[in-house]
């Protein structure tokens, strides 16, 4: 697939769940470099002992990159807080053109080991949170489409893969992530005549992030990963494509960039060399 680029994201308004660190922050920084308006909905108001960054440090980075930032300390699990963030965004910037469902919780425990509290946390943040934020932004996105501002919903979730090994290895997490992907599948069809692009994006390899460092494999896996920059560039490719033509896709980062003519992925490696990179979850070898 060849993605046809539209104008830059200058003056466009993005609302993102999470974004204090990692992939979400890099995606927001790429938009900020164009001069986008960005609302961050994030819980991390004060430093976390195990996680880098807060909503305040993220906002400072985005402003330094060239963006205009609205910080909303909030929890995507709480309807009233998400409603408040959406309304504040409209009041502050006048519109919403882009929704990025970035917030996600991860727990790979087997079914007899995971607590229902952790199960509910993943369902509420990953699946329900993505649906809620997209749902509440629909009136603004339809208005954006009517004004020719190329609206998009982008969700960081994997292609729907019915290979049973993924559910068998981590059922609770698979249900939560596939719920995000089903949100993409359903909204893309539901909104097909509205001119709103609805897509998911997932990395080919593990990405150097707090989740990879703390949950998946530590320093060794981080060394065999790519940097968040590849996801930021891939997200930018989606968000600058016409939503009327680019919808209902489950994009893989390097496939998508290859369609844009990028063939050298070595600069995205955490550690240079010829060592094999670690394939990400939900992708079969």
ABEGO torsion letter per residue (X at the ends): XBBBBBBBABGBBBBBBEGABEAAAAAAAAAAAAGBBBBBBBABABBBAABBEBAAAAAAAAAAAGBBBBBBBBBAABAAAAAAAAAAAAAAAGBBABBBBABBBBBABBAAABBAAAAAAAAAAAAAAAAAAAAAAAAAAAAAAAAGAGBBBBBBBBBBBABAAAAAABAAAAAAAAAAAAAAAAAAAAAAAAGBBBBBBBBABBBBBAAAAAAAAEAAAAAABBBAAAAAAAAAAAAABBAAABBGBBBBAAAAAAAAGBABAAAABABBEABBBBBBBGBBX
